[in-house]
Amino acid sequence: MFQQDNASSHTARAVQAFLNQEHIQTLPWQAFSPSMSLTEHLMNALSRHI
């Protein structure tokens, strides 16, 4: 199972063809979903408290 963030380099036809050829499943992901980076959220919280 593979998760990607729908960046244009990840959704290119060549990449999708490779994933299909190798039978690699991908998790569904919305194109404009919020960031899942824990570091980014932590830094935002810290900057609000400083």
PyMOL Python script that loads the backbone (N, CA, C, O; Angstrom):
from pymol import cmd

cmd.read_pdbstr("""\
ATOM      1  N   MET A   1       0.851  -1.169   0.000  1.00  0.00           N
ATOM      2  CA  MET A   1       0.000   0.000   0.000  1.00  0.00           C
ATOM      3  C   MET A   1       0.895   1.231   0.000  1.00  0.00           C
ATOM      4  O   MET A   1       1.860   1.290   0.763  1.00  0.00           O
ATOM      5  N   PHE A   2       0.598   2.194  -0.826  1.00  0.00           N
ATOM      6  CA  PHE A   2       1.411   3.386  -0.993  1.00  0.00           C
ATOM      7  C   PHE A   2       0.520   4.613  -0.834  1.00  0.00           C
ATOM      8  O   PHE A   2      -0.619   4.623  -1.303  1.00  0.00           O
ATOM      9  N   GLN A   3       1.030   5.630  -0.184  1.00  0.00           N
ATOM     10  CA  GLN A   3       0.288   6.883  -0.043  1.00  0.00           C
ATOM     11  C   GLN A   3       1.092   7.993  -0.678  1.00  0.00           C
ATOM     12  O   GLN A   3       2.281   8.146  -0.398  1.00  0.00           O
ATOM     13  N   GLN A   4       0.457   8.758  -1.522  1.00  0.00           N
ATOM     14  CA  GLN A   4       1.090   9.913  -2.137  1.00  0.00           C
ATOM     15  C   GLN A   4       0.147  11.103  -2.008  1.00  0.00           C
ATOM     16  O   GLN A   4      -1.043  10.931  -1.742  1.00  0.00           O
ATOM     17  N   ASP A   5       0.675  12.301  -2.194  1.00  0.00           N
ATOM     18  CA  ASP A   5      -0.103  13.512  -1.900  1.00  0.00           C
ATOM     19  C   ASP A   5      -0.702  14.195  -3.126  1.00  0.00           C
ATOM     20  O   ASP A   5      -1.069  15.368  -3.061  1.00  0.00           O
ATOM     21  N   ASN A   6      -0.804  13.481  -4.233  1.00  0.00           N
ATOM     22  CA  ASN A   6      -1.383  14.020  -5.467  1.00  0.00           C
ATOM     23  C   ASN A   6      -0.581  15.169  -6.057  1.00  0.00           C
ATOM     24  O   ASN A   6      -1.125  15.972  -6.814  1.00  0.00           O
ATOM     25  N   ALA A   7       0.693  15.263  -5.727  1.00  0.00           N
ATOM     26  CA  ALA A   7       1.557  16.235  -6.390  1.00  0.00           C
ATOM     27  C   ALA A   7       1.627  15.853  -7.868  1.00  0.00           C
ATOM     28  O   ALA A   7       1.496  14.678  -8.211  1.00  0.00           O
ATOM     29  N   SER A   8       1.831  16.826  -8.733  1.00  0.00           N
ATOM     30  CA  SER A   8       1.810  16.542 -10.171  1.00  0.00           C
ATOM     31  C   SER A   8       2.849  15.490 -10.560  1.00  0.00           C
ATOM     32  O   SER A   8       2.620  14.714 -11.487  1.00  0.00           O
ATOM     33  N   SER A   9       3.978  15.454  -9.870  1.00  0.00           N
ATOM     34  CA  SER A   9       4.986  14.436 -10.188  1.00  0.00           C
ATOM     35  C   SER A   9       4.519  13.044  -9.787  1.00  0.00           C
ATOM     36  O   SER A   9       4.997  12.053 -10.341  1.00  0.00           O
ATOM     37  N   HIS A  10       3.597  12.950  -8.836  1.00  0.00           N
ATOM     38  CA  HIS A  10       3.085  11.649  -8.393  1.00  0.00           C
ATOM     39  C   HIS A  10       1.900  11.187  -9.232  1.00  0.00           C
ATOM     40  O   HIS A  10       1.617   9.991  -9.301  1.00  0.00           O
ATOM     41  N   THR A  11       1.213  12.118  -9.862  1.00  0.00           N
ATOM     42  CA  THR A  11       0.029  11.758 -10.642  1.00  0.00           C
ATOM     43  C   THR A  11       0.315  11.691 -12.139  1.00  0.00           C
ATOM     44  O   THR A  11      -0.599  11.502 -12.942  1.00  0.00           O
ATOM     45  N   ALA A  12       1.574  11.845 -12.510  1.00  0.00           N
ATOM     46  CA  ALA A  12       1.937  11.764 -13.928  1.00  0.00           C
ATOM     47  C   ALA A  12       1.558  10.397 -14.488  1.00  0.00           C
ATOM     48  O   ALA A  12       1.568   9.397 -13.770  1.00  0.00           O
ATOM     49  N   ARG A  13       1.222  10.363 -15.778  1.00  0.00           N
ATOM     50  CA  ARG A  13       0.814   9.097 -16.397  1.00  0.00           C
ATOM     51  C   ARG A  13       1.886   8.018 -16.276  1.00  0.00           C
ATOM     52  O   ARG A  13       1.566   6.848 -16.071  1.00  0.00           O
ATOM     53  N   ALA A  14       3.151   8.401 -16.401  1.00  0.00           N
ATOM     54  CA  ALA A  14       4.234   7.414 -16.305  1.00  0.00           C
ATOM     55  C   ALA A  14       4.278   6.793 -14.912  1.00  0.00           C
ATOM     56  O   ALA A  14       4.482   5.587 -14.776  1.00  0.00           O
ATOM     57  N   VAL A  15       4.089   7.603 -13.887  1.00  0.00           N
ATOM     58  CA  VAL A  15       4.103   7.101 -12.510  1.00  0.00           C
ATOM     59  C   VAL A  15       2.899   6.200 -12.278  1.00  0.00           C
ATOM     60  O   VAL A  15       3.030   5.115 -11.711  1.00  0.00           O
ATOM     61  N   GLN A  16       1.731   6.647 -12.714  1.00  0.00           N
ATOM     62  CA  GLN A  16       0.521   5.843 -12.547  1.00  0.00           C
ATOM     63  C   GLN A  16       0.638   4.516 -13.295  1.00  0.00           C
ATOM     64  O   GLN A  16       0.206   3.481 -12.789  1.00  0.00           O
ATOM     65  N   ALA A  17       1.219   4.542 -14.496  1.00  0.00           N
ATOM     66  CA  ALA A  17       1.407   3.311 -15.267  1.00  0.00           C
ATOM     67  C   ALA A  17       2.336   2.353 -14.526  1.00  0.00           C
ATOM     68  O   ALA A  17       2.079   1.150 -14.474  1.00  0.00           O
ATOM     69  N   PHE A  18       3.418   2.886 -13.951  1.00  0.00           N
ATOM     70  CA  PHE A  18       4.345   2.049 -13.191  1.00  0.00           C
ATOM     71  C   PHE A  18       3.657   1.416 -11.990  1.00  0.00           C
ATOM     72  O   PHE A  18       3.806   0.218 -11.746  1.00  0.00           O
ATOM     73  N   LEU A  19       2.909   2.212 -11.243  1.00  0.00           N
ATOM     74  CA  LEU A  19       2.201   1.689 -10.073  1.00  0.00           C
ATOM     75  C   LEU A  19       1.221   0.589 -10.474  1.00  0.00           C
ATOM     76  O   LEU A  19       1.119  -0.435  -9.798  1.00  0.00           O
ATOM     77  N   ASN A  20       0.509   0.803 -11.564  1.00  0.00           N
ATOM     78  CA  ASN A  20      -0.433  -0.211 -12.045  1.00  0.00           C
ATOM     79  C   ASN A  20       0.303  -1.468 -12.505  1.00  0.00           C
ATOM     80  O   ASN A  20      -0.122  -2.585 -12.210  1.00  0.00           O
ATOM     81  N   GLN A  21       1.399  -1.282 -13.222  1.00  0.00           N
ATOM     82  CA  GLN A  21       2.178  -2.413 -13.738  1.00  0.00           C
ATOM     83  C   GLN A  21       2.724  -3.273 -12.603  1.00  0.00           C
ATOM     84  O   GLN A  21       2.773  -4.499 -12.714  1.00  0.00           O
ATOM     85  N   GLU A  22       3.131  -2.636 -11.525  1.00  0.00           N
ATOM     86  CA  GLU A  22       3.698  -3.350 -10.382  1.00  0.00           C
ATOM     87  C   GLU A  22       2.639  -3.768  -9.361  1.00  0.00           C
ATOM     88  O   GLU A  22       2.966  -4.320  -8.311  1.00  0.00           O
ATOM     89  N   HIS A  23       1.366  -3.502  -9.676  1.00  0.00           N
ATOM     90  CA  HIS A  23       0.238  -3.852  -8.805  1.00  0.00           C
ATOM     91  C   HIS A  23       0.383  -3.220  -7.419  1.00  0.00           C
ATOM     92  O   HIS A  23       0.129  -3.860  -6.398  1.00  0.00           O
ATOM     93  N   ILE A  24       0.795  -1.961  -7.408  1.00  0.00           N
ATOM     94  CA  ILE A  24       0.945  -1.215  -6.159  1.00  0.00           C
ATOM     95  C   ILE A  24      -0.333  -0.427  -5.924  1.00  0.00           C
ATOM     96  O   ILE A  24      -0.706   0.415  -6.741  1.00  0.00           O
ATOM     97  N   GLN A  25      -1.001  -0.694  -4.815  1.00  0.00           N
ATOM     98  CA  GLN A  25      -2.232   0.021  -4.473  1.00  0.00           C
ATOM     99  C   GLN A  25      -1.884   1.348  -3.821  1.00  0.00           C
ATOM    100  O   GLN A  25      -0.906   1.448  -3.080  1.00  0.00           O
ATOM    101  N   THR A  26      -2.682   2.357  -4.097  1.00  0.00           N
ATOM    102  CA  THR A  26      -2.494   3.657  -3.458  1.00  0.00           C
ATOM    103  C   THR A  26      -3.727   3.992  -2.636  1.00  0.00           C
ATOM    104  O   THR A  26      -4.851   3.637  -2.992  1.00  0.00           O
ATOM    105  N   LEU A  27      -3.492   4.677  -1.538  1.00  0.00           N
ATOM    106  CA  LEU A  27      -4.592   5.147  -0.709  1.00  0.00           C
ATOM    107  C   LEU A  27      -5.230   6.352  -1.377  1.00  0.00           C
ATOM    108  O   LEU A  27      -4.519   7.184  -1.940  1.00  0.00           O
ATOM    109  N   PRO A  28      -6.547   6.469  -1.329  1.00  0.00           N
ATOM    110  CA  PRO A  28      -7.190   7.655  -1.901  1.00  0.00           C
ATOM    111  C   PRO A  28      -6.783   8.904  -1.122  1.00  0.00           C
ATOM    112  O   PRO A  28      -6.646   8.861   0.101  1.00  0.00           O
ATOM    113  N   TRP A  29      -6.597   9.986  -1.815  1.00  0.00           N
ATOM    114  CA  TRP A  29      -6.157  11.224  -1.201  1.00  0.00           C
ATOM    115  C   TRP A  29      -6.752  12.382  -1.977  1.00  0.00           C
ATOM    116  O   TRP A  29      -6.625  12.424  -3.200  1.00  0.00           O
ATOM    117  N   GLN A  30      -7.385  13.304  -1.315  1.00  0.00           N
ATOM    118  CA  GLN A  30      -7.980  14.459  -1.987  1.00  0.00           C
ATOM    119  C   GLN A  30      -6.891  15.370  -2.527  1.00  0.00           C
ATOM    120  O   GLN A  30      -5.820  15.492  -1.932  1.00  0.00           O
ATOM    121  N   ALA A  31      -7.166  16.003  -3.646  1.00  0.00           N
ATOM    122  CA  ALA A  31      -6.165  16.839  -4.304  1.00  0.00           C
ATOM    123  C   ALA A  31      -5.741  18.023  -3.444  1.00  0.00           C
ATOM    124  O   ALA A  31      -4.566  18.389  -3.453  1.00  0.00           O
ATOM    125  N   PHE A  32      -6.642  18.618  -2.718  1.00  0.00           N
ATOM    126  CA  PHE A  32      -6.304  19.799  -1.928  1.00  0.00           C
ATOM    127  C   PHE A  32      -6.575  19.553  -0.447  1.00  0.00           C
ATOM    128  O   PHE A  32      -7.168  20.389   0.234  1.00  0.00           O
ATOM    129  N   SER A  33      -6.135  18.407   0.036  1.00  0.00           N
ATOM    130  CA  SER A  33      -6.354  18.068   1.433  1.00  0.00           C
ATOM    131  C   SER A  33      -5.383  18.833   2.324  1.00  0.00           C
ATOM    132  O   SER A  33      -4.319  19.240   1.857  1.00  0.00           O
ATOM    133  N   PRO A  34      -5.718  19.037   3.578  1.00  0.00           N
ATOM    134  CA  PRO A  34      -4.820  19.754   4.479  1.00  0.00           C
ATOM    135  C   PRO A  34      -3.526  18.975   4.712  1.00  0.00           C
ATOM    136  O   PRO A  34      -3.481  17.754   4.561  1.00  0.00           O
ATOM    137  N   SER A  35      -2.506  19.689   5.074  1.00  0.00           N
ATOM    138  CA  SER A  35      -1.214  19.070   5.319  1.00  0.00           C
ATOM    139  C   SER A  35      -1.296  18.094   6.482  1.00  0.00           C
ATOM    140  O   SER A  35      -1.959  18.367   7.483  1.00  0.00           O
ATOM    141  N   MET A  36      -0.630  16.967   6.351  1.00  0.00           N
ATOM    142  CA  MET A  36      -0.600  15.977   7.404  1.00  0.00           C
ATOM    143  C   MET A  36       0.757  15.977   8.106  1.00  0.00           C
ATOM    144  O   MET A  36       1.047  15.081   8.899  1.00  0.00           O
ATOM    145  N   SER A  37       1.584  16.977   7.817  1.00  0.00           N
ATOM    146  CA  SER A  37       2.913  17.048   8.404  1.00  0.00           C
ATOM    147  C   SER A  37       2.808  17.447   9.871  1.00  0.00           C
ATOM    148  O   SER A  37       2.329  18.536  10.187  1.00  0.00           O
ATOM    149  N   LEU A  38       3.252  16.576  10.762  1.00  0.00           N
ATOM    150  CA  LEU A  38       3.203  16.884  12.190  1.00  0.00           C
ATOM    151  C   LEU A  38       4.131  18.036  12.538  1.00  0.00           C
ATOM    152  O   LEU A  38       3.807  18.852  13.401  1.00  0.00           O
ATOM    153  N   THR A  39       5.273  18.114  11.883  1.00  0.00           N
ATOM    154  CA  THR A  39       6.235  19.177  12.149  1.00  0.00           C
ATOM    155  C   THR A  39       5.632  20.536  11.829  1.00  0.00           C
ATOM    156  O   THR A  39       5.798  21.490  12.590  1.00  0.00           O
ATOM    157  N   GLU A  40       4.935  20.623  10.706  1.00  0.00           N
ATOM    158  CA  GLU A  40       4.325  21.896  10.302  1.00  0.00           C
ATOM    159  C   GLU A  40       3.305  22.354  11.340  1.00  0.00           C
ATOM    160  O   GLU A  40       3.280  23.528  11.707  1.00  0.00           O
ATOM    161  N   HIS A  41       2.467  21.440  11.812  1.00  0.00           N
ATOM    162  CA  HIS A  41       1.461  21.794  12.811  1.00  0.00           C
ATOM    163  C   HIS A  41       2.120  22.179  14.143  1.00  0.00           C
ATOM    164  O   HIS A  41       1.666  23.105  14.816  1.00  0.00           O
ATOM    165  N   LEU A  42       3.171  21.478  14.515  1.00  0.00           N
ATOM    166  CA  LEU A  42       3.884  21.785  15.746  1.00  0.00           C
ATOM    167  C   LEU A  42       4.521  23.172  15.673  1.00  0.00           C
ATOM    168  O   LEU A  42       4.426  23.949  16.623  1.00  0.00           O
ATOM    169  N   MET A  43       5.163  23.482  14.563  1.00  0.00           N
ATOM    170  CA  MET A  43       5.807  24.792  14.416  1.00  0.00           C
ATOM    171  C   MET A  43       4.770  25.913  14.432  1.00  0.00           C
ATOM    172  O   MET A  43       5.033  26.979  14.987  1.00  0.00           O
ATOM    173  N   ASN A  44       3.602  25.696  13.837  1.00  0.00           N
ATOM    174  CA  ASN A  44       2.540  26.702  13.873  1.00  0.00           C
ATOM    175  C   ASN A  44       2.073  26.937  15.305  1.00  0.00           C
ATOM    176  O   ASN A  44       1.875  28.080  15.717  1.00  0.00           O
ATOM    177  N   ALA A  45       1.898  25.862  16.059  1.00  0.00           N
ATOM    178  CA  ALA A  45       1.470  25.988  17.452  1.00  0.00           C
ATOM    179  C   ALA A  45       2.520  26.706  18.276  1.00  0.00           C
ATOM    180  O   ALA A  45       2.174  27.562  19.090  1.00  0.00           O
ATOM    181  N   LEU A  46       3.791  26.383  18.091  1.00  0.00           N
ATOM    182  CA  LEU A  46       4.868  27.037  18.833  1.00  0.00           C
ATOM    183  C   LEU A  46       4.952  28.526  18.491  1.00  0.00           C
ATOM    184  O   LEU A  46       5.148  29.353  19.380  1.00  0.00           O
ATOM    185  N   SER A  47       4.808  28.864  17.238  1.00  0.00           N
ATOM    186  CA  SER A  47       4.905  30.274  16.836  1.00  0.00           C
ATOM    187  C   SER A  47       3.762  31.101  17.420  1.00  0.00           C
ATOM    188  O   SER A  47       3.939  32.294  17.667  1.00  0.00           O
ATOM    189  N   ARG A  48       2.600  30.501  17.644  1.00  0.00           N
ATOM    190  CA  ARG A  48       1.480  31.241  18.256  1.00  0.00           C
ATOM    191  C   ARG A  48       1.733  31.523  19.722  1.00  0.00           C
ATOM    192  O   ARG A  48       1.216  32.504  20.256  1.00  0.00           O
ATOM    193  N   HIS A  49       2.529  30.672  20.397  1.00  0.00           N
ATOM    194  CA  HIS A  49       2.786  30.837  21.816  1.00  0.00           C
ATOM    195  C   HIS A  49       4.002  31.724  22.114  1.00  0.00           C
ATOM    196  O   HIS A  49       4.222  32.124  23.257  1.00  0.00           O
ATOM    197  N   ILE A  50       4.773  32.020  21.090  1.00  0.00           N
ATOM    198  CA  ILE A  50       5.984  32.838  21.311  1.00  0.00           C
ATOM    199  C   ILE A  50       5.652  34.303  21.131  1.00  0.00           C
ATOM    200  O   ILE A  50       6.527  35.156  21.272  1.00  0.00           O
TER     201      ILE A  50
END
""", "prot")
cmd.dss("prot")
cmd.show_as("cartoon", "prot")
cmd.util.cbc("prot")
cmd.orient("prot")
